[in-house]
Amino acid sequence: MDNLVKAFLMDLGTTMGEAVQEIAETMLFVEIEPGSIVTDASDLALDYCATIQFSDGIQGVFCLIALQRSALKLASALMGEERLEMDVEMDDAFKEVANMVAGGLVTRVEGRHGSVNMTPPLLMRDGSHPGGSDEQEWLRVHHKFALDGVPFCAELALLRSFVMQKVQA
């Protein structure tokens, strides 16, 4: 991978991590442990994945990816009460956590990349990878985290053409 492309992705991965940390501390009132930033697709099982499409200033897909246990912990933190299983209300809470993180990311990058449009979050549980599977079209960066030792991650799948346009500008 070209050094400029990797630096661009790592910068977005760091910024995404800042947004996750901020939401965890100010909205969920939980401590999370940051992990590595990797310029590749997440290897975490896709038990729960809330996706938000970005357009204009960023062209790609934001994903909050979690094991069932970490999805439950994140949704419970937002709800303000510990729940033992996911249900429709908890699914909505997990999607809202993703929406808040995506909003934090957008707030941080709009000055550098211009206005970003976001779709409402969608929940996926089928294990397919968001952003499409054609690796020729997509570049990915993910930032790993843990909540009470249970892993989750935030990922950006960006159109390769968008990234190439940004690094060549």
N, C-alpha and C positions, 0 to 999 in steps of 0.2 A: 504494500500500500504506500502510495506517495506520501512523503513527510508532511506536505501542506494539507492533504486530505486528513491524515491522521491527527494533526494538530487541530484542525477545524472540528473534527468529531470529538476529540478529547475536551476541547473547550466547551462544547455543548453538553458533554457528559458531566463535566464539573458543574456547569450552570444548572443542569437538571438535578444534580445532587443537592445543590443549595436550596432549590425549591422543595425537594422532598424533606430536607432537614427543617426548613421553616414551617411547613405544614405540620410535621410531626410535633414540633415544639409549641407552636402557637395555636393550633386548632385541635390537635388530637391529644396533646399533653402527655406524650409518651417519649421515651428516649429510644432512639434507634442507633444501631451501630453501622457506620458507613463501611463499605467494602471497596473492592476494586472497581475501576472503570475499564471497560473492555470494548475495543472497536470490533465487535462481532455480535451476532445474535446471542441472546441469553440462552444458557443451557438449563435454566430452571424449568421444572415441569410447569406446563401451562394449565394448571388446575383452574385458575381464575385469571382472566386478562381483560382489563377495561381499556378500550381503545378510543382515541380521540383523533380525528383527522385534522391536520393543519394545512392551510393553504395561504397563498400570497407570500408573506415574509419568510415563512418556513414551509417547505413542501414535503410533507411526510405524515407519519403516524406516531403519536405518543402512546405508549402502553405502560400500564401498571400491571406487572406480572407477579402472581403470588401462588404459593401452595394453598391448599384449602385452609390449613391452620393459620398461615399469615394473613390471608384474606379475612378470616374470622377475627383475628386480633385487630387489624386495621379498621374494619367495619365496627367492631365493638367499641373501639376507642372513640370513633366519631359519634356513635349512639350514646356514649356515656354509661354504658352498662355491658357487662360481659355476657355474651350469649354463647350457647354450646353448639349451635349449628347455623348454617347459612339458610336463609329463606328469602322471600321476595324483598322484604324490608332491608335485610342485610346486604343483598345484592345491590340495592339502590345506594346504600351507604358506601359500599366499596367503590361503586361508580363515582360517587360524589368525592371521595378521597382522590381518585384519579383526576377528576375535573379540577379540584383545587390545586393539585400539583401542576397540572398542565397550565392552569392560569398563572401560577407563580413563575413557571418557565417562560411563558409568553411575555409577562411583565418585564422579565430580565433581558429578553433578547430583542424586543421591539425597537429599542434605540439603535441597535446594530444592524438589524435585518428588515426593519419596516413592520408595518401592521400585519398581524397574524390573525386569520380567521380560524375558529375552532368549531367542530361539530359537537353535538351532545355525545356523552360517552355511551359506548355500546359494550355489553358484557359478552365475552366469549368463554366457553368452557370446553370446547371440542379438541383442544390441543393444537389446532392449526396456528401457524405463525402469522401474526398481523403484518400488513404491509406487503403481502404477496410473497411468493416463494422464489421468484426469479431473481437470484442473487446478482445477475447482470444489471438489473435496474435499481437495486436497493443497496444502500450502505447503512450499517447499524452501529449504534453505540448503546451500551447499557451500563448502569451503575447499580452495583449490588448493595443490599442492606440486610440487616437482621433486626427483628423486633422480638425481644425475649428469646434470642437464639434461633428464631425461625426465619428463614430467608425469604426475601422478596426482592424485586428489582424494578427500576424504571428504565424504559428503553425508548429510543427514537429510531425509527426506520425512515431514512431520508431517501428521496429520489436521487439516484446517482447524478443525473443531469443537473439538479439543483445544487448539489455539493460542488460539482465541477465548475459551475457558473460562479459560485461564491469564491472559490479558491483562486480562480483565474482573474477575478476582478481587481 
